Amino acid sequence: MFKQFDSRRAPTWDEIDPERAARLHSYTDLDRETYTKAGFQPVECRACGTCVKVRKNSEKHTSIQWTDGSDRACPVLTDWRAGGERPEGEDTCPTMLASIRYAYAEGLITLAETVDPADEEHMVNPLYVPE
């Protein structure tokens, strides 16, 4: 059981360096804004009209936020949840993915600026080979 004043508990930055703690909290807030809100653009499914928020970080990397119950409005995802056949390897609606690809190809959405910059030194996927 955790005890607040247990001598084995490591001190936090809040306790030993409040200035540094404030800086770290501001970085956390900036990260939250950067990775969950910045650069997202609305895309509507061309088949059913469901709307999601999309951020294109690169040609190959797309982040999708199914918000406000939009995942419940998608007939494909609803069918999968009800036990319908789901193609091997699919983790999101293929019709929505096609709509996102269309929106990007037509210039309706653009690559996000200053979000997840391509940095070859810090690529998450060690097998990634730039084209």
PyRosetta script that sets phi, psi and omega in degrees:
from pyrosetta import init, pose_from_sequence

init()
pose = pose_from_sequence("MFKQFDSRRAPTWDEIDPERAARLHSYTDLDRETYTKAGFQPVECRACGTCVKVRKNSEKHTSIQWTDGSDRACPVLTDWRAGGERPEGEDTCPTMLASIRYAYAEGLITLAETVDPADEEHMVNPLYVPE")
pose.set_psi(1, 132.4)
pose.set_omega(1, 179.4)
pose.set_phi(2, -74.9)
pose.set_psi(2, 132.4)
pose.set_omega(2, 176.1)
pose.set_phi(3, -117.3)
pose.set_psi(3, 136.0)
pose.set_omega(3, -175.4)
pose.set_phi(4, -59.7)
pose.set_psi(4, -38.8)
pose.set_omega(4, -175.5)
pose.set_phi(5, -108.1)
pose.set_psi(5, 27.7)
pose.set_omega(5, 178.7)
pose.set_phi(6, -67.6)
pose.set_psi(6, 130.1)
pose.set_omega(6, -177.5)
pose.set_phi(7, -66.7)
pose.set_psi(7, -17.7)
pose.set_omega(7, 179.4)
pose.set_phi(8, -82.0)
pose.set_psi(8, -11.7)
pose.set_omega(8, -178.4)
pose.set_phi(9, -76.7)
pose.set_psi(9, 129.2)
pose.set_omega(9, 178.7)
pose.set_phi(10, -71.1)
pose.set_psi(10, 142.1)
pose.set_omega(10, 177.7)
pose.set_phi(11, -68.5)
pose.set_psi(11, 152.7)
pose.set_omega(11, 178.2)
pose.set_phi(12, -97.4)
pose.set_psi(12, 164.0)
pose.set_omega(12, 176.8)
pose.set_phi(13, -61.4)
pose.set_psi(13, -31.4)
pose.set_omega(13, 178.8)
pose.set_phi(14, -57.0)
pose.set_psi(14, -35.7)
pose.set_omega(14, -176.6)
pose.set_phi(15, -84.4)
pose.set_psi(15, -40.9)
pose.set_omega(15, -172.4)
pose.set_phi(16, -98.3)
pose.set_psi(16, -22.1)
pose.set_omega(16, 179.4)
pose.set_phi(17, -151.3)
pose.set_psi(17, 78.2)
pose.set_omega(17, -176.2)
pose.set_phi(18, -56.4)
pose.set_psi(18, -31.6)
pose.set_omega(18, 179.8)
pose.set_phi(19, -66.0)
pose.set_psi(19, -45.1)
pose.set_omega(19, 177.9)
pose.set_phi(20, -65.6)
pose.set_psi(20, -39.1)
pose.set_omega(20, 178.8)
pose.set_phi(21, -59.4)
pose.set_psi(21, -43.6)
pose.set_omega(21, 179.6)
pose.set_phi(22, -62.4)
pose.set_psi(22, -41.2)
pose.set_omega(22, 177.8)
pose.set_phi(23, -62.3)
pose.set_psi(23, -45.8)
pose.set_omega(23, 179.7)
pose.set_phi(24, -63.1)
pose.set_psi(24, -40.3)
pose.set_omega(24, 177.6)
pose.set_phi(25, -63.0)
pose.set_psi(25, -39.1)
pose.set_omega(25, 179.7)
pose.set_phi(26, -68.1)
pose.set_psi(26, -35.8)
pose.set_omega(26, 176.4)
pose.set_phi(27, -64.3)
pose.set_psi(27, -40.7)
pose.set_omega(27, 178.9)
pose.set_phi(28, -62.2)
pose.set_psi(28, -43.6)
pose.set_omega(28, 177.9)
pose.set_phi(29, -62.1)
pose.set_psi(29, -41.4)
pose.set_omega(29, 178.8)
pose.set_phi(30, -65.1)
pose.set_psi(30, -43.0)
pose.set_omega(30, 177.3)
pose.set_phi(31, -60.7)
pose.set_psi(31, -44.4)
pose.set_omega(31, -180.0)
pose.set_phi(32, -59.7)
pose.set_psi(32, -44.6)
pose.set_omega(32, 178.6)
pose.set_phi(33, -64.1)
pose.set_psi(33, -46.2)
pose.set_omega(33, -177.1)
pose.set_phi(34, -62.2)
pose.set_psi(34, -46.6)
pose.set_omega(34, -171.9)
pose.set_phi(35, -92.8)
pose.set_psi(35, -12.2)
pose.set_omega(35, -179.7)
pose.set_phi(36, -118.1)
pose.set_psi(36, -11.8)
pose.set_omega(36, -176.9)
pose.set_phi(37, -131.9)
pose.set_psi(37, -40.9)
pose.set_omega(37, -172.2)
pose.set_phi(38, -65.9)
pose.set_psi(38, 134.9)
pose.set_omega(38, 172.5)
pose.set_phi(39, 81.2)
pose.set_psi(39, 0.2)
pose.set_omega(39, -179.9)
pose.set_phi(40, -79.3)
pose.set_psi(40, 138.8)
pose.set_omega(40, -179.5)
pose.set_phi(41, -128.6)
pose.set_psi(41, 144.6)
pose.set_omega(41, -179.3)
pose.set_phi(42, -73.9)
pose.set_psi(42, 140.9)
pose.set_omega(42, 173.8)
pose.set_phi(43, -134.5)
pose.set_psi(43, 132.1)
pose.set_omega(43, 179.6)
pose.set_phi(44, -103.6)
pose.set_psi(44, 134.5)
pose.set_omega(44, 177.7)
pose.set_phi(45, -63.0)
pose.set_psi(45, 131.8)
pose.set_omega(45, -178.7)
pose.set_phi(46, -73.8)
pose.set_psi(46, -14.4)
pose.set_omega(46, -178.8)
pose.set_phi(47, -95.6)
pose.set_psi(47, -46.2)
pose.set_omega(47, -172.6)
pose.set_phi(48, -118.5)
pose.set_psi(48, -9.0)
pose.set_omega(48, 177.6)
pose.set_phi(49, 85.8)
pose.set_psi(49, -0.7)
pose.set_omega(49, 177.2)
pose.set_phi(50, -61.5)
pose.set_psi(50, 137.9)
pose.set_omega(50, -177.9)
pose.set_phi(51, -110.5)
pose.set_psi(51, 134.6)
pose.set_omega(51, 175.6)
pose.set_phi(52, -127.6)
pose.set_psi(52, 168.3)
pose.set_omega(52, 173.0)
pose.set_phi(53, -104.0)
pose.set_psi(53, 135.3)
pose.set_omega(53, -173.7)
pose.set_phi(54, -130.2)
pose.set_psi(54, 139.7)
pose.set_omega(54, 170.9)
pose.set_phi(55, -128.3)
pose.set_psi(55, 120.7)
pose.set_omega(55, 174.5)
pose.set_phi(56, -90.8)
pose.set_psi(56, 108.7)
pose.set_omega(56, 179.3)
pose.set_phi(57, -83.6)
pose.set_psi(57, -28.0)
pose.set_omega(57, 177.5)
pose.set_phi(58, -159.1)
pose.set_psi(58, -178.5)
pose.set_omega(58, 178.1)
pose.set_phi(59, -57.3)
pose.set_psi(59, -36.7)
pose.set_omega(59, -174.7)
pose.set_phi(60, -100.9)
pose.set_psi(60, -20.3)
pose.set_omega(60, -173.8)
pose.set_phi(61, -104.8)
pose.set_psi(61, 120.0)
pose.set_omega(61, 179.3)
pose.set_phi(62, -127.3)
pose.set_psi(62, 130.8)
pose.set_omega(62, 173.7)
pose.set_phi(63, -103.8)
pose.set_psi(63, 133.2)
pose.set_omega(63, -179.2)
pose.set_phi(64, -121.6)
pose.set_psi(64, 130.4)
pose.set_omega(64, 173.7)
pose.set_phi(65, -113.1)
pose.set_psi(65, 114.0)
pose.set_omega(65, 173.7)
pose.set_phi(66, -87.4)
pose.set_psi(66, 105.4)
pose.set_omega(66, -173.5)
pose.set_phi(67, -117.1)
pose.set_psi(67, 163.5)
pose.set_omega(67, 175.2)
pose.set_phi(68, 51.6)
pose.set_psi(68, 38.9)
pose.set_omega(68, 177.5)
pose.set_phi(69, 76.5)
pose.set_psi(69, 12.3)
pose.set_omega(69, -177.9)
pose.set_phi(70, -62.2)
pose.set_psi(70, -29.8)
pose.set_omega(70, 177.5)
pose.set_phi(71, -65.5)
pose.set_psi(71, -27.5)
pose.set_omega(71, 177.9)
pose.set_phi(72, -79.2)
pose.set_psi(72, -21.6)
pose.set_omega(72, 179.5)
pose.set_phi(73, -84.0)
pose.set_psi(73, -17.4)
pose.set_omega(73, -177.9)
pose.set_phi(74, -76.9)
pose.set_psi(74, 119.0)
pose.set_omega(74, -178.3)
pose.set_phi(75, -65.4)
pose.set_psi(75, -31.8)
pose.set_omega(75, 179.4)
pose.set_phi(76, -66.9)
pose.set_psi(76, -49.1)
pose.set_omega(76, 179.8)
pose.set_phi(77, -65.4)
pose.set_psi(77, -36.5)
pose.set_omega(77, 177.9)
pose.set_phi(78, -62.3)
pose.set_psi(78, -42.7)
pose.set_omega(78, 178.1)
pose.set_phi(79, -63.1)
pose.set_psi(79, -43.7)
pose.set_omega(79, 179.3)
pose.set_phi(80, -61.5)
pose.set_psi(80, -43.1)
pose.set_omega(80, -180.0)
pose.set_phi(81, -63.6)
pose.set_psi(81, -30.9)
pose.set_omega(81, -178.9)
pose.set_phi(82, -82.6)
pose.set_psi(82, 3.2)
pose.set_omega(82, 177.7)
pose.set_phi(83, 102.1)
pose.set_psi(83, 5.1)
pose.set_omega(83, 177.9)
pose.set_phi(84, -63.3)
pose.set_psi(84, 158.9)
pose.set_omega(84, -177.9)
pose.set_phi(85, -67.0)
pose.set_psi(85, 129.3)
pose.set_omega(85, -179.2)
pose.set_phi(86, -114.6)
pose.set_psi(86, 123.3)
pose.set_omega(86, -179.5)
pose.set_phi(87, -58.0)
pose.set_psi(87, 143.4)
pose.set_omega(87, 179.6)
pose.set_phi(88, -55.0)
pose.set_psi(88, 128.9)
pose.set_omega(88, 176.2)
pose.set_phi(89, 84.9)
pose.set_psi(89, -7.9)
pose.set_omega(89, 179.5)
pose.set_phi(90, -78.8)
pose.set_psi(90, 131.8)
pose.set_omega(90, 176.7)
pose.set_phi(91, -124.4)
pose.set_psi(91, -0.3)
pose.set_omega(91, 174.4)
pose.set_phi(92, -151.4)
pose.set_psi(92, 170.1)
pose.set_omega(92, -174.6)
pose.set_phi(93, -63.2)
pose.set_psi(93, 120.3)
pose.set_omega(93, 179.6)
pose.set_phi(94, -65.8)
pose.set_psi(94, -28.5)
pose.set_omega(94, 177.7)
pose.set_phi(95, -68.4)
pose.set_psi(95, -39.4)
pose.set_omega(95, 176.4)
pose.set_phi(96, -66.1)
pose.set_psi(96, -41.4)
pose.set_omega(96, 178.0)
pose.set_phi(97, -60.3)
pose.set_psi(97, -40.8)
pose.set_omega(97, 177.5)
pose.set_phi(98, -64.1)
pose.set_psi(98, -38.3)
pose.set_omega(98, 178.0)
pose.set_phi(99, -65.1)
pose.set_psi(99, -38.6)
pose.set_omega(99, 178.1)
pose.set_phi(100, -66.7)
pose.set_psi(100, -44.5)
pose.set_omega(100, 178.0)
pose.set_phi(101, -60.6)
pose.set_psi(101, -41.8)
pose.set_omega(101, 178.0)
pose.set_phi(102, -61.5)
pose.set_psi(102, -48.4)
pose.set_omega(102, -178.8)
pose.set_phi(103, -59.3)
pose.set_psi(103, -39.8)
pose.set_omega(103, 179.6)
pose.set_phi(104, -69.4)
pose.set_psi(104, -45.1)
pose.set_omega(104, -179.5)
pose.set_phi(105, -61.7)
pose.set_psi(105, -34.2)
pose.set_omega(105, -179.2)
pose.set_phi(106, -86.8)
pose.set_psi(106, -1.0)
pose.set_omega(106, 179.3)
pose.set_phi(107, 79.3)
pose.set_psi(107, 13.6)
pose.set_omega(107, 179.1)
pose.set_phi(108, -74.8)
pose.set_psi(108, -26.2)
pose.set_omega(108, 170.6)
pose.set_phi(109, -129.0)
pose.set_psi(109, 153.3)
pose.set_omega(109, -176.9)
pose.set_phi(110, -126.3)
pose.set_psi(110, 168.6)
pose.set_omega(110, 175.1)
pose.set_phi(111, -64.5)
pose.set_psi(111, 138.9)
pose.set_omega(111, 179.4)
pose.set_phi(112, -69.8)
pose.set_psi(112, 134.9)
pose.set_omega(112, 178.7)
pose.set_phi(113, -88.3)
pose.set_psi(113, 140.9)
pose.set_omega(113, 175.0)
pose.set_phi(114, 57.8)
pose.set_psi(114, 21.2)
pose.set_omega(114, 176.0)
pose.set_phi(115, -118.7)
pose.set_psi(115, 128.4)
pose.set_omega(115, -179.0)
pose.set_phi(116, 48.9)
pose.set_psi(116, 60.2)
pose.set_omega(116, -179.1)
pose.set_phi(117, -62.3)
pose.set_psi(117, 145.0)
pose.set_omega(117, 177.0)
pose.set_phi(118, -68.6)
pose.set_psi(118, 115.0)
pose.set_omega(118, -178.1)
pose.set_phi(119, -129.1)
pose.set_psi(119, 99.3)
pose.set_omega(119, -173.8)
pose.set_phi(120, -56.0)
pose.set_psi(120, -28.5)
pose.set_omega(120, -179.5)
pose.set_phi(121, -70.8)
pose.set_psi(121, -26.1)
pose.set_omega(121, -173.4)
pose.set_phi(122, -122.8)
pose.set_psi(122, 29.5)
pose.set_omega(122, 178.7)
pose.set_phi(123, -65.2)
pose.set_psi(123, 135.2)
pose.set_omega(123, -179.7)
pose.set_phi(124, -71.8)
pose.set_psi(124, -39.6)
pose.set_omega(124, -178.6)
pose.set_phi(125, -89.1)
pose.set_psi(125, 110.4)
pose.set_omega(125, -178.0)
pose.set_phi(126, -68.7)
pose.set_psi(126, -15.0)
pose.set_omega(126, 179.4)
pose.set_phi(127, -92.1)
pose.set_psi(127, -3.2)
pose.set_omega(127, -178.5)
pose.set_phi(128, -65.8)
pose.set_psi(128, 130.2)
pose.set_omega(128, 176.3)
pose.set_phi(129, -123.5)
pose.set_psi(129, 115.8)
pose.set_omega(129, 179.4)
pose.set_phi(130, -61.2)
pose.set_psi(130, 143.8)
pose.set_omega(130, -180.0)
pose.set_phi(131, -82.2)
pose.dump_pdb("model.pdb")
